[in-house]
Amino acid sequence: MDALQPYLPVIYTVIRGLAVVGLVHAIMTRQPIFWMFLLAFGALFGSLFGMIGSVLYTFMVFLPWLRGRGQVAGQAVARGVEAIKPLDTRIREARDRLSESDTLAHRTDLAALQARAGRPEEAQATLYPLLTGIYADDPVVLLTSAELELARANPAAAEELLERVDLRTSAATRTRTLTLLAQAQAAQGKVQDADATYREAMTAATTEEPRARYAAFLLEQGKQDEAAALLDAMEKTERRATPLYKRQEREWFQMAAGLRRELR
């Protein structure tokens, strides 16, 4: 203990600093209230009780949080590196992964890359085994395959696939399924069905896509007034939206802006 005596003021200052940092972190991350009291006590009064609390918080909460943030950052960097690879290279690597392990994730990843490369026939061929196997009714498989059928100008096949999707899976699945179904119906000239499906898709939608696509559909039907009202509503939503939501829905807000320009 005597050997530590010269260092005690430094140790005391460091631990009290940890209490301050911990208190700020606890407030920002909405930790349980007892941590905040404990850390505030250590930061303000520097008591032994408070200092022990700051050390416990550092090792039990703060450091694990930092490790988690580091993992997220590492994953983001990995995704960034992956994104700048040439598409042909990524397709080749995805094929290699699939040959090593034939899983749902590997097949859908390869199909998505093939679709991005403008190869819907190859992508659908990649997905086909899933449509006849144990994943035949998986929403991801059905939705991806339906999108590919639409890209291949096979709306009837897309509609058949979409009618197999369980809309109770999630709100996002429901929104995406109904939006694609409306597109498939419209492409087949089923105007009334498409109109009803678009309206259903807009109910409790998780994205702005149904509204944007329905507005485009209305314009194609010569219903300018209805389209204009829908586009005005989207413009108000965009003005009031958070920056995060604006970024998330940028594609559909931009689509709506283009449609508004057509109306003028």
LUMNUNU-426558 format. One record per residue: x, y negated, z negated of N, C-alpha, C in turn; residue in three letters; chain. Coordinates in nm, 3 decimals. Example, Ala and Ser with C-alpha at 12.3 -4.5 7.8 and 13.67 -1.06 7.14 Angstrom:
{site {1.319,0.569,-0.780},{1.230,0.450,-0.780},{1.320,0.330,-0.780},ALA,A};
{site {1.285,0.225,-0.708},{1.367,0.106,-0.714},{1.290,-0.003,-0.787},SER,A};
***
This chain:
{site {0.083,0.121,0.000},{0.000,0.000,0.000},{0.087,-0.126,0.000},MET,A};
{site {0.201,-0.118,-0.076},{0.291,-0.234,-0.080},{0.348,-0.263,0.058},ASP,A};
{site {0.372,-0.157,0.135},{0.428,-0.175,0.269},{0.330,-0.248,0.360},ALA,A};
{site {0.202,-0.228,0.333},{0.099,-0.293,0.415},{0.070,-0.437,0.374},LEU,A};
{site {0.116,-0.474,0.254},{0.081,-0.605,0.198},{0.107,-0.721,0.295},GLN,A};
{site {0.223,-0.726,0.363},{0.247,-0.840,0.453},{0.152,-0.845,0.572},PRO,A};
{site {0.097,-0.728,0.605},{0.011,-0.722,0.724},{-0.138,-0.738,0.692},TYR,A};
{site {-0.172,-0.739,0.564},{-0.314,-0.745,0.527},{-0.387,-0.867,0.583},LEU,A};
{site {-0.327,-0.988,0.581},{-0.399,-1.102,0.640},{-0.430,-1.082,0.788},PRO,A};
{site {-0.335,-1.022,0.862},{-0.358,-0.997,1.004},{-0.469,-0.894,1.024},VAL,A};
{site {-0.460,-0.785,0.944},{-0.562,-0.680,0.953},{-0.700,-0.737,0.919},ILE,A};
{site {-0.703,-0.819,0.815},{-0.828,-0.883,0.772},{-0.885,-0.968,0.885},TYR,A};
{site {-0.801,-1.046,0.950},{-0.845,-1.135,1.059},{-0.897,-1.054,1.177},THR,A};
{site {-0.825,-0.946,1.211},{-0.865,-0.862,1.325},{-1.001,-0.799,1.299},VAL,A};
{site {-1.018,-0.745,1.178},{-1.145,-0.678,1.146},{-1.260,-0.778,1.143},ILE,A};
{site {-1.231,-0.897,1.091},{-1.336,-0.999,1.089},{-1.370,-1.042,1.232},ARG,A};
{site {-1.268,-1.047,1.319},{-1.292,-1.077,1.460},{-1.378,-0.970,1.526},GLY,A};
{site {-1.351,-0.843,1.489},{-1.432,-0.734,1.541},{-1.578,-0.750,1.499},LEU,A};
{site {-1.597,-0.799,1.377},{-1.734,-0.821,1.328},{-1.805,-0.925,1.413},ALA,A};
{site {-1.734,-1.032,1.449},{-1.793,-1.138,1.532},{-1.827,-1.083,1.671},VAL,A};
{site {-1.730,-1.014,1.732},{-1.753,-0.956,1.865},{-1.867,-0.854,1.860},VAL,A};
{site {-1.866,-0.772,1.756},{-1.971,-0.673,1.741},{-2.108,-0.736,1.725},GLY,A};
{site {-2.115,-0.845,1.648},{-2.243,-0.913,1.628},{-2.298,-0.967,1.760},LEU,A};
{site {-2.213,-1.030,1.839},{-2.255,-1.082,1.970},{-2.303,-0.967,2.060},VAL,A};
{site {-2.226,-0.858,2.058},{-2.263,-0.742,2.140},{-2.396,-0.682,2.094},HIS,A};
{site {-2.414,-0.671,1.963},{-2.536,-0.612,1.908},{-2.658,-0.694,1.947},ALA,A};
{site {-2.644,-0.827,1.947},{-2.755,-0.914,1.984},{-2.786,-0.900,2.133},ILE,A};
{site {-2.681,-0.900,2.216},{-2.700,-0.894,2.361},{-2.757,-0.760,2.405},MET,A};
{site {-2.718,-0.652,2.338},{-2.765,-0.519,2.378},{-2.882,-0.470,2.292},THR,A};
{site {-2.932,-0.557,2.204},{-3.052,-0.528,2.124},{-3.035,-0.400,2.041},ARG,A};
{site {-2.929,-0.398,1.964},{-2.904,-0.286,1.874},{-2.999,-0.293,1.754},GLN,A};
{site {-3.011,-0.183,1.678},{-3.096,-0.185,1.558},{-3.056,-0.298,1.464},PRO,A};
{site {-3.154,-0.351,1.393},{-3.135,-0.472,1.311},{-3.035,-0.451,1.199},ILE,A};
{site {-3.022,-0.326,1.147},{-2.929,-0.306,1.035},{-2.785,-0.333,1.077},PHE,A};
{site {-2.752,-0.303,1.206},{-2.617,-0.334,1.254},{-2.593,-0.484,1.252},TRP,A};
{site {-2.695,-0.559,1.293},{-2.679,-0.705,1.299},{-2.655,-0.763,1.160},MET,A};
{site {-2.729,-0.715,1.061},{-2.709,-0.764,0.924},{-2.570,-0.728,0.874},PHE,A};
{site {-2.530,-0.605,0.899},{-2.400,-0.558,0.853},{-2.286,-0.640,0.916},LEU,A};
{site {-2.297,-0.662,1.047},{-2.192,-0.736,1.118},{-2.193,-0.884,1.080},LEU,A};
{site {-2.311,-0.939,1.062},{-2.320,-1.080,1.021},{-2.257,-1.099,0.882},ALA,A};
{site {-2.280,-1.003,0.794},{-2.221,-1.008,0.660},{-2.069,-1.005,0.669},PHE,A};
{site {-2.017,-0.917,0.756},{-1.872,-0.907,0.771},{-1.812,-1.030,0.836},GLY,A};
{site {-1.883,-1.088,0.936},{-1.831,-1.205,1.006},{-1.832,-1.330,0.918},ALA,A};
{site {-1.937,-1.344,0.835},{-1.951,-1.466,0.755},{-1.872,-1.460,0.624},LEU,A};
{site {-1.877,-1.344,0.558},{-1.820,-1.336,0.424},{-1.694,-1.251,0.415},PHE,A};
{site {-1.674,-1.165,0.517},{-1.554,-1.083,0.517},{-1.544,-0.988,0.400},GLY,A};
{site {-1.657,-0.945,0.345},{-1.654,-0.853,0.232},{-1.607,-0.715,0.278},SER,A};
{site {-1.566,-0.634,0.182},{-1.521,-0.499,0.214},{-1.632,-0.421,0.282},LEU,A};
{site {-1.756,-0.437,0.232},{-1.871,-0.368,0.288},{-1.892,-0.408,0.434},PHE,A};
{site {-1.885,-0.538,0.458},{-1.904,-0.588,0.594},{-1.793,-0.547,0.687},GLY,A};
{site {-1.671,-0.543,0.635},{-1.557,-0.506,0.718},{-1.562,-0.358,0.756},MET,A};
{site {-1.606,-0.274,0.664},{-1.624,-0.131,0.695},{-1.731,-0.116,0.802},ILE,A};
{site {-1.836,-0.196,0.791},{-1.944,-0.193,0.890},{-1.895,-0.229,1.029},GLY,A};
{site {-1.807,-0.332,1.037},{-1.756,-0.373,1.168},{-1.670,-0.265,1.231},SER,A};
{site {-1.591,-0.195,1.148},{-1.508,-0.085,1.199},{-1.597,0.029,1.248},VAL,A};
{site {-1.699,0.063,1.169},{-1.791,0.169,1.210},{-1.861,0.133,1.341},LEU,A};
{site {-1.906,0.009,1.352},{-1.976,-0.035,1.474},{-1.883,-0.024,1.594},TYR,A};
{site {-1.758,-0.065,1.575},{-1.661,-0.062,1.685},{-1.646,0.079,1.741},THR,A};
{site {-1.633,0.178,1.651},{-1.606,0.314,1.696},{-1.733,0.392,1.731},PHE,A};
{site {-1.845,0.358,1.669},{-1.968,0.434,1.693},{-2.053,0.377,1.807},MET,A};
{site {-2.042,0.245,1.831},{-2.130,0.181,1.929},{-2.052,0.111,2.040},VAL,A};
{site {-1.962,0.020,2.001},{-1.898,-0.067,2.099},{-1.806,0.009,2.195},PHE,A};
{site {-1.717,0.093,2.142},{-1.624,0.167,2.228},{-1.695,0.266,2.321},LEU,A};
{site {-1.796,0.342,2.272},{-1.871,0.428,2.365},{-1.940,0.347,2.475},PRO,A};
{site {-1.991,0.227,2.438},{-2.055,0.140,2.538},{-1.953,0.098,2.643},TRP,A};
{site {-1.832,0.062,2.599},{-1.727,0.022,2.693},{-1.691,0.136,2.786},LEU,A};
{site {-1.682,0.258,2.732},{-1.649,0.373,2.817},{-1.757,0.395,2.921},ARG,A};
{site {-1.883,0.379,2.880},{-1.994,0.394,2.974},{-1.989,0.290,3.084},GLY,A};
{site {-1.956,0.164,3.046},{-1.944,0.058,3.147},{-1.831,0.089,3.244},ARG,A};
{site {-1.723,0.144,3.190},{-1.609,0.179,3.275},{-1.646,0.286,3.376},GLY,A};
{site {-1.727,0.383,3.333},{-1.770,0.488,3.424},{-1.860,0.432,3.533},GLN,A};
{site {-1.950,0.340,3.495},{-2.038,0.276,3.594},{-1.956,0.198,3.696},VAL,A};
{site {-1.857,0.123,3.645},{-1.772,0.045,3.735},{-1.695,0.137,3.829},ALA,A};
{site {-1.645,0.248,3.775},{-1.573,0.344,3.858},{-1.661,0.403,3.966},GLY,A};
{site {-1.786,0.432,3.931},{-1.880,0.486,4.028},{-1.910,0.383,4.137},GLN,A};
{site {-1.922,0.255,4.096},{-1.948,0.149,4.194},{-1.832,0.135,4.291},ALA,A};
{site {-1.710,0.143,4.239},{-1.591,0.136,4.326},{-1.591,0.254,4.422},VAL,A};
{site {-1.622,0.373,4.370},{-1.624,0.492,4.456},{-1.727,0.478,4.567},ALA,A};
{site {-1.845,0.422,4.533},{-1.948,0.402,4.635},{-1.901,0.301,4.739},ARG,A};
{site {-1.831,0.197,4.692},{-1.780,0.096,4.785},{-1.678,0.155,4.881},GLY,A};
{site {-1.588,0.237,4.829},{-1.488,0.302,4.914},{-1.556,0.394,5.014},VAL,A};
{site {-1.656,0.468,4.966},{-1.729,0.560,5.054},{-1.799,0.483,5.166},GLU,A};
{site {-1.854,0.365,5.132},{-1.933,0.289,5.230},{-1.849,0.235,5.345},ALA,A};
{site {-1.719,0.210,5.322},{-1.638,0.152,5.429},{-1.575,0.258,5.519},ILE,A};
{site {-1.595,0.386,5.486},{-1.546,0.492,5.574},{-1.626,0.492,5.704},LYS,A};
{site {-1.565,0.526,5.816},{-1.641,0.540,5.941},{-1.751,0.644,5.924},PRO,A};
{site {-1.865,0.619,5.988},{-1.980,0.707,5.972},{-1.950,0.849,6.017},LEU,A};
{site {-1.874,0.865,6.124},{-1.838,1.000,6.171},{-1.756,1.075,6.066},ASP,A};
{site {-1.669,1.002,5.997},{-1.589,1.065,5.891},{-1.678,1.110,5.776},THR,A};
{site {-1.773,1.025,5.738},{-1.863,1.061,5.629},{-1.951,1.180,5.667},ARG,A};
{site {-1.993,1.187,5.794},{-2.073,1.300,5.839},{-1.991,1.428,5.834},ILE,A};
{site {-1.865,1.420,5.879},{-1.778,1.537,5.876},{-1.756,1.585,5.732},ARG,A};
{site {-1.733,1.491,5.640},{-1.713,1.528,5.501},{-1.840,1.587,5.440},GLU,A};
{site {-1.956,1.532,5.479},{-2.084,1.584,5.428},{-2.107,1.725,5.480},ALA,A};
{site {-2.069,1.751,5.604},{-2.081,1.887,5.659},{-1.992,1.985,5.580},ARG,A};
{site {-1.872,1.939,5.548},{-1.779,2.024,5.472},{-1.838,2.057,5.335},ASP,A};
{site {-1.897,1.955,5.270},{-1.958,1.980,5.137},{-2.073,2.078,5.149},ARG,A};
{site {-2.152,2.064,5.256},{-2.265,2.153,5.275},{-2.220,2.296,5.301},LEU,A};
{site {-2.111,2.313,5.378},{-2.061,2.448,5.406},{-2.007,2.514,5.279},SER,A};
{site {-1.955,2.433,5.188},{-1.904,2.486,5.061},{-2.017,2.518,4.964},GLU,A};
{site {-2.121,2.434,4.965},{-2.233,2.453,4.871},{-2.361,2.402,4.935},SER,A};
{site {-2.448,2.496,4.972},{-2.574,2.460,5.041},{-2.679,2.423,4.937},ASP,A};
{site {-2.683,2.295,4.900},{-2.778,2.246,4.801},{-2.872,2.143,4.863},THR,A};
{site {-2.979,2.114,4.790},{-3.075,2.013,4.835},{-3.006,1.879,4.855},LEU,A};
{site {-2.924,1.839,4.758},{-2.858,1.709,4.766},{-2.764,1.701,4.886},ALA,A};
{site {-2.686,1.807,4.911},{-2.591,1.806,5.022},{-2.663,1.802,5.157},HIS,A};
{site {-2.773,1.874,5.169},{-2.847,1.874,5.296},{-2.913,1.738,5.322},ARG,A};
{site {-2.976,1.682,5.220},{-3.043,1.554,5.240},{-2.941,1.442,5.263},THR,A};
{site {-2.825,1.449,5.198},{-2.720,1.349,5.222},{-2.673,1.354,5.367},ASP,A};
{site {-2.648,1.475,5.417},{-2.602,1.490,5.556},{-2.710,1.442,5.652},LEU,A};
{site {-2.834,1.479,5.626},{-2.943,1.437,5.715},{-2.957,1.284,5.717},ALA,A};
{site {-2.942,1.221,5.601},{-2.953,1.075,5.596},{-2.841,1.009,5.677},ALA,A};
{site {-2.720,1.064,5.669},{-2.608,1.009,5.746},{-2.629,1.030,5.895},LEU,A};
{site {-2.679,1.145,5.933},{-2.706,1.170,6.075},{-2.814,1.077,6.128},GLN,A};
{site {-2.914,1.050,6.045},{-3.020,0.958,6.086},{-2.964,0.817,6.104},ALA,A};
{site {-2.877,0.774,6.012},{-2.815,0.643,6.023},{-2.730,0.631,6.149},ARG,A};
{site {-2.673,0.743,6.191},{-2.589,0.744,6.311},{-2.673,0.752,6.439},ALA,A};
{site {-2.805,0.748,6.425},{-2.892,0.755,6.542},{-2.904,0.895,6.600},GLY,A};
{site {-2.897,0.996,6.513},{-2.907,1.135,6.557},{-3.025,1.205,6.487},ARG,A};
{site {-3.147,1.160,6.512},{-3.263,1.218,6.442},{-3.282,1.367,6.468},PRO,A};
{site {-3.247,1.413,6.589},{-3.262,1.556,6.619},{-3.171,1.639,6.529},GLU,A};
{site {-3.045,1.596,6.516},{-2.951,1.668,6.429},{-2.997,1.662,6.284},GLU,A};
{site {-3.044,1.545,6.242},{-3.088,1.528,6.104},{-3.206,1.620,6.073},ALA,A};
{site {-3.300,1.629,6.166},{-3.415,1.716,6.143},{-3.373,1.862,6.142},GLN,A};
{site {-3.278,1.899,6.225},{-3.228,2.036,6.225},{-3.159,2.069,6.093},ALA,A};
{site {-3.089,1.969,6.035},{-3.025,1.988,5.905},{-3.128,2.012,5.796},THR,A};
{site {-3.239,1.940,5.803},{-3.343,1.951,5.700},{-3.431,2.074,5.717},LEU,A};
{site {-3.440,2.127,5.838},{-3.538,2.233,5.867},{-3.534,2.350,5.768},TYR,A};
{site {-3.415,2.402,5.732},{-3.414,2.514,5.636},{-3.481,2.480,5.503},PRO,A};
{site {-3.476,2.354,5.464},{-3.540,2.315,5.337},{-3.693,2.320,5.349},LEU,A};
{site {-3.743,2.292,5.470},{-3.888,2.288,5.490},{-3.951,2.427,5.488},LEU,A};
{site {-3.869,2.530,5.498},{-3.922,2.666,5.497},{-3.872,2.747,5.377},THR,A};
{site {-3.799,2.680,5.287},{-3.744,2.750,5.171},{-3.811,2.708,5.043},GLY,A};
{site {-3.736,2.720,4.933},{-3.794,2.690,4.801},{-3.819,2.542,4.782},ILE,A};
{site {-3.757,2.457,4.868},{-3.777,2.312,4.856},{-3.882,2.261,4.953},TYR,A};
{site {-3.964,2.350,5.007},{-4.059,2.313,5.112},{-4.153,2.201,5.069},ALA,A};
{site {-4.186,2.196,4.941},{-4.281,2.094,4.894},{-4.214,1.985,4.813},ASP,A};
{site {-4.082,1.977,4.820},{-4.011,1.870,4.749},{-4.040,1.736,4.818},ASP,A};
{site {-4.083,1.634,4.743},{-4.117,1.505,4.805},{-4.003,1.443,4.883},PRO,A};
{site {-3.879,1.456,4.834},{-3.764,1.397,4.905},{-3.750,1.461,5.042},VAL,A};
{site {-3.762,1.591,5.049},{-3.750,1.664,5.175},{-3.862,1.625,5.270},VAL,A};
{site {-3.985,1.624,5.221},{-4.099,1.593,5.305},{-4.095,1.449,5.357},LEU,A};
{site {-4.061,1.355,5.270},{-4.055,1.215,5.312},{-3.943,1.191,5.413},LEU,A};
{site {-3.826,1.248,5.385},{-3.714,1.230,5.477},{-3.745,1.291,5.613},THR,A};
{site {-3.805,1.409,5.612},{-3.839,1.475,5.737},{-3.946,1.398,5.813},SER,A};
{site {-4.043,1.343,5.740},{-4.148,1.264,5.804},{-4.091,1.138,5.869},ALA,A};
{site {-3.998,1.073,5.801},{-3.933,0.955,5.860},{-3.861,0.992,5.989},GLU,A};
{site {-3.796,1.107,5.990},{-3.725,1.152,6.109},{-3.821,1.182,6.222},LEU,A};
{site {-3.935,1.241,6.189},{-4.035,1.270,6.292},{-4.089,1.140,6.353},GLU,A};
{site {-4.106,1.039,6.271},{-4.149,0.909,6.324},{-4.042,0.851,6.415},LEU,A};
{site {-3.915,0.865,6.375},{-3.805,0.815,6.458},{-3.798,0.890,6.590},ALA,A};
{site {-3.842,1.015,6.590},{-3.842,1.096,6.712},{-3.972,1.081,6.790},ARG,A};
{site {-4.057,0.985,6.748},{-4.186,0.959,6.814},{-4.278,1.081,6.807},ALA,A};
{site {-4.280,1.146,6.690},{-4.371,1.259,6.666},{-4.461,1.225,6.547},ASN,A};
{site {-4.550,1.126,6.561},{-4.631,1.083,6.446},{-4.725,1.191,6.392},PRO,A};
{site {-4.772,1.279,6.479},{-4.862,1.385,6.432},{-4.788,1.480,6.338},ALA,A};
{site {-4.665,1.514,6.375},{-4.585,1.601,6.288},{-4.553,1.531,6.156},ALA,A};
{site {-4.526,1.399,6.163},{-4.499,1.322,6.042},{-4.622,1.322,5.951},ALA,A};
{site {-4.741,1.302,6.010},{-4.864,1.300,5.930},{-4.886,1.434,5.860},GLU,A};
{site {-4.859,1.542,5.930},{-4.876,1.676,5.871},{-4.785,1.694,5.750},GLU,A};
{site {-4.662,1.648,5.762},{-4.568,1.658,5.650},{-4.611,1.571,5.532},LEU,A};
{site {-4.654,1.450,5.561},{-4.690,1.355,5.456},{-4.814,1.399,5.379},LEU,A};
{site {-4.903,1.471,5.444},{-5.023,1.518,5.376},{-4.991,1.628,5.274},GLU,A};
{site {-4.867,1.681,5.280},{-4.826,1.784,5.184},{-4.760,1.724,5.060},ARG,A};
{site {-4.732,1.594,5.061},{-4.664,1.531,4.947},{-4.762,1.513,4.831},VAL,A};
{site {-4.720,1.549,4.713},{-4.800,1.529,4.592},{-4.787,1.383,4.549},ASP,A};
{site {-4.892,1.307,4.564},{-4.889,1.164,4.532},{-4.878,1.137,4.383},LEU,A};
{site {-4.896,1.239,4.302},{-4.886,1.221,4.157},{-4.742,1.230,4.107},ARG,A};
{site {-4.648,1.258,4.197},{-4.509,1.273,4.155},{-4.456,1.148,4.087},THR,A};
{site {-4.477,1.033,4.151},{-4.436,0.904,4.093},{-4.501,0.793,4.173},SER,A};
{site {-4.502,0.672,4.115},{-4.560,0.558,4.186},{-4.480,0.525,4.312},ALA,A};
{site {-4.348,0.539,4.303},{-4.263,0.510,4.419},{-4.289,0.610,4.532},ALA,A};
{site {-4.304,0.738,4.496},{-4.334,0.840,4.597},{-4.468,0.813,4.662},THR,A};
{site {-4.567,0.777,4.579},{-4.700,0.746,4.632},{-4.694,0.630,4.730},ARG,A};
{site {-4.625,0.522,4.692},{-4.615,0.404,4.779},{-4.549,0.439,4.912},THR,A};
{site {-4.436,0.510,4.904},{-4.362,0.543,5.026},{-4.441,0.637,5.115},ARG,A};
{site {-4.507,0.735,5.055},{-4.583,0.833,5.133},{-4.697,0.767,5.207},THR,A};
{site {-4.775,0.686,5.137},{-4.891,0.622,5.200},{-4.849,0.523,5.308},LEU,A};
{site {-4.737,0.454,5.285},{-4.689,0.359,5.386},{-4.648,0.431,5.514},THR,A};
{site {-4.575,0.540,5.499},{-4.536,0.619,5.616},{-4.657,0.682,5.683},LEU,A};
{site {-4.752,0.727,5.602},{-4.873,0.789,5.658},{-4.951,0.688,5.741},LEU,A};
{site {-4.962,0.566,5.691},{-5.032,0.461,5.768},{-4.961,0.435,5.900},ALA,A};
{site {-4.828,0.434,5.900},{-4.753,0.414,6.023},{-4.779,0.529,6.121},GLN,A};
{site {-4.781,0.651,6.070},{-4.806,0.767,6.155},{-4.947,0.762,6.215},ALA,A};
{site {-5.044,0.723,6.134},{-5.182,0.713,6.183},{-5.195,0.603,6.288},GLN,A};
{site {-5.132,0.490,6.264},{-5.138,0.380,6.360},{-5.074,0.420,6.492},ALA,A};
{site {-4.964,0.494,6.485},{-4.894,0.536,6.607},{-4.978,0.632,6.690},ALA,A};
{site {-5.075,0.698,6.626},{-5.164,0.790,6.697},{-5.295,0.723,6.739},GLN,A};
{site {-5.306,0.593,6.713},{-5.427,0.521,6.749},{-5.541,0.537,6.650},GLY,A};
{site {-5.513,0.591,6.532},{-5.617,0.605,6.429},{-5.624,0.476,6.349},LYS,A};
{site {-5.681,0.374,6.411},{-5.676,0.239,6.355},{-5.749,0.229,6.221},VAL,A};
{site {-5.869,0.284,6.212},{-5.945,0.275,6.087},{-5.877,0.351,5.973},GLN,A};
{site {-5.825,0.469,6.005},{-5.754,0.547,5.904},{-5.630,0.472,5.855},ASP,A};
{site {-5.555,0.416,5.951},{-5.434,0.342,5.916},{-5.466,0.222,5.828},ALA,A};
{site {-5.574,0.151,5.863},{-5.614,0.033,5.784},{-5.644,0.074,5.640},ASP,A};
{site {-5.721,0.181,5.624},{-5.758,0.227,5.489},{-5.635,0.276,5.413},ALA,A};
{site {-5.545,0.342,5.481},{-5.425,0.395,5.414},{-5.332,0.282,5.371},THR,A};
{site {-5.317,0.180,5.456},{-5.236,0.064,5.418},{-5.293,-0.003,5.293},TYR,A};
{site {-5.425,-0.017,5.289},{-5.488,-0.081,5.172},{-5.464,0.003,5.045},ARG,A};
{site {-5.471,0.134,5.061},{-5.447,0.222,4.947},{-5.300,0.212,4.903},GLU,A};
{site {-5.210,0.202,5.001},{-5.067,0.193,4.970},{-5.034,0.065,4.893},ALA,A};
{site {-5.107,-0.042,4.921},{-5.081,-0.170,4.854},{-5.127,-0.171,4.709},MET,A};
{site {-5.217,-0.079,4.675},{-5.266,-0.071,4.537},{-5.158,-0.009,4.449},THR,A};
{site {-5.114,-0.084,4.348},{-5.009,-0.039,4.256},{-4.880,-0.003,4.329},ALA,A};
{site {-4.849,-0.078,4.435},{-4.727,-0.052,4.511},{-4.603,-0.088,4.430},ALA,A};
{site {-4.494,-0.016,4.455},{-4.369,-0.043,4.384},{-4.273,-0.126,4.469},THR,A};
{site {-4.316,-0.166,4.588},{-4.233,-0.244,4.680},{-4.323,-0.333,4.765},THR,A};
{site {-4.264,-0.430,4.832},{-4.339,-0.519,4.920},{-4.358,-0.459,5.059},GLU,A};
{site {-4.300,-0.343,5.086},{-4.307,-0.284,5.221},{-4.450,-0.265,5.271},GLU,A};
{site {-4.543,-0.210,5.190},{-4.678,-0.190,5.244},{-4.743,-0.321,5.290},PRO,A};
{site {-4.725,-0.429,5.213},{-4.785,-0.557,5.252},{-4.725,-0.610,5.382},ARG,A};
{site {-4.592,-0.601,5.392},{-4.526,-0.651,5.512},{-4.569,-0.571,5.635},ALA,A};
{site {-4.571,-0.441,5.622},{-4.608,-0.357,5.736},{-4.757,-0.371,5.768},ARG,A};
{site {-4.840,-0.388,5.668},{-4.983,-0.407,5.693},{-5.008,-0.539,5.765},TYR,A};
{site {-4.933,-0.643,5.727},{-4.946,-0.772,5.796},{-4.911,-0.758,5.944},ALA,A};
{site {-4.804,-0.683,5.973},{-4.765,-0.659,6.113},{-4.875,-0.581,6.186},ALA,A};
{site {-4.932,-0.483,6.117},{-5.042,-0.403,6.174},{-5.162,-0.492,6.206},PHE,A};
{site {-5.197,-0.581,6.114},{-5.311,-0.671,6.136},{-5.287,-0.762,6.257},LEU,A};
{site {-5.165,-0.809,6.271},{-5.133,-0.893,6.387},{-5.148,-0.815,6.517},LEU,A};
{site {-5.107,-0.689,6.514},{-5.122,-0.605,6.634},{-5.269,-0.585,6.669},GLU,A};
{site {-5.355,-0.588,6.566},{-5.499,-0.572,6.588},{-5.569,-0.704,6.619},GLN,A};
{site {-5.491,-0.812,6.627},{-5.547,-0.943,6.658},{-5.617,-1.009,6.541},GLY,A};
{site {-5.589,-0.964,6.418},{-5.654,-1.020,6.300},{-5.559,-1.121,6.234},LYS,A};
{site {-5.543,-1.235,6.300},{-5.447,-1.335,6.254},{-5.480,-1.393,6.118},GLN,A};
{site {-5.609,-1.417,6.093},{-5.648,-1.481,5.966},{-5.615,-1.390,5.847},ASP,A};
{site {-5.648,-1.261,5.860},{-5.619,-1.167,5.751},{-5.468,-1.154,5.730},GLU,A};
{site {-5.396,-1.147,5.842},{-5.251,-1.136,5.833},{-5.191,-1.259,5.767},ALA,A};
{site {-5.242,-1.377,5.804},{-5.190,-1.502,5.748},{-5.213,-1.508,5.597},ALA,A};
{site {-5.331,-1.464,5.553},{-5.360,-1.465,5.409},{-5.266,-1.372,5.334},ALA,A};
{site {-5.238,-1.257,5.390},{-5.148,-1.160,5.327},{-5.005,-1.214,5.323},LEU,A};
{site {-4.962,-1.276,5.432},{-4.826,-1.331,5.438},{-4.809,-1.450,5.344},LEU,A};
{site {-4.915,-1.530,5.328},{-4.910,-1.641,5.231},{-4.895,-1.587,5.089},ASP,A};
{site {-4.966,-1.478,5.061},{-4.956,-1.417,4.928},{-4.814,-1.365,4.904},ALA,A};
{site {-4.753,-1.308,5.007},{-4.615,-1.260,4.994},{-4.518,-1.376,4.972},MET,A};
{site {-4.545,-1.488,5.038},{-4.458,-1.606,5.021},{-4.465,-1.656,4.877},GLU,A};
{site {-4.585,-1.657,4.819},{-4.600,-1.699,4.679},{-4.528,-1.603,4.586},LYS,A};
{site {-4.539,-1.474,4.613},{-4.469,-1.374,4.532},{-4.318,-1.397,4.538},THR,A};
{site {-4.267,-1.425,4.658},{-4.123,-1.447,4.673},{-4.078,-1.570,4.595},GLU,A};
{site {-4.158,-1.677,4.599},{-4.120,-1.800,4.527},{-4.113,-1.776,4.377},ARG,A};
{site {-4.202,-1.692,4.325},{-4.209,-1.669,4.181},{-4.120,-1.554,4.134},ARG,A};
{site {-4.065,-1.478,4.229},{-3.990,-1.356,4.194},{-3.857,-1.388,4.130},ALA,A};
{site {-3.808,-1.294,4.053},{-3.674,-1.304,3.994},{-3.570,-1.284,4.104},THR,A};
{site {-3.448,-1.334,4.083},{-3.342,-1.311,4.182},{-3.321,-1.163,4.213},PRO,A};
{site {-3.331,-1.078,4.111},{-3.312,-0.935,4.131},{-3.418,-0.879,4.224},LEU,A};
{site {-3.545,-0.917,4.201},{-3.653,-0.866,4.285},{-3.640,-0.919,4.428},TYR,A};
{site {-3.596,-1.043,4.443},{-3.576,-1.099,4.577},{-3.471,-1.021,4.654},LYS,A};
{site {-3.362,-0.986,4.585},{-3.258,-0.908,4.651},{-3.310,-0.768,4.686},ARG,A};
{site {-3.382,-0.710,4.593},{-3.434,-0.575,4.612},{-3.530,-0.568,4.730},GLN,A};
{site {-3.611,-0.670,4.746},{-3.716,-0.670,4.849},{-3.681,-0.761,4.968},GLU,A};
{site {-3.552,-0.795,4.983},{-3.510,-0.889,5.086},{-3.560,-0.849,5.226},ARG,A};
{site {-3.548,-0.721,5.258},{-3.587,-0.675,5.392},{-3.732,-0.709,5.423},GLU,A};
{site {-3.819,-0.690,5.324},{-3.963,-0.710,5.348},{-4.000,-0.856,5.342},TRP,A};
{site {-3.934,-0.934,5.257},{-3.958,-1.078,5.256},{-3.911,-1.140,5.388},PHE,A};
{site {-3.799,-1.090,5.441},{-3.750,-1.141,5.570},{-3.845,-1.102,5.683},GLN,A};
{site {-3.898,-0.980,5.676},{-3.995,-0.936,5.776},{-4.119,-1.025,5.772},MET,A};
{site {-4.165,-1.057,5.651},{-4.283,-1.143,5.635},{-4.254,-1.284,5.691},ALA,A};
{site {-4.136,-1.335,5.666},{-4.100,-1.467,5.718},{-4.102,-1.468,5.870},ALA,A};
{site {-4.052,-1.361,5.932},{-4.054,-1.350,6.078},{-4.196,-1.347,6.131},GLY,A};
{site {-4.283,-1.275,6.061},{-4.424,-1.267,6.104},{-4.495,-1.402,6.090},LEU,A};
{site {-4.459,-1.477,5.986},{-4.518,-1.611,5.969},{-4.477,-1.702,6.084},ARG,A};
{site {-4.352,-1.688,6.128},{-4.308,-1.770,6.243},{-4.386,-1.735,6.370},ARG,A};
{site {-4.422,-1.608,6.384},{-4.502,-1.567,6.501},{-4.639,-1.631,6.499},GLU,A};
{site {-4.693,-1.654,6.381},{-4.828,-1.709,6.369},{-4.834,-1.857,6.404},LEU,A};
{site {-4.720,-1.928,6.394},{-4.721,-2.073,6.417},{-4.725,-2.106,6.566},ARG,A};
***
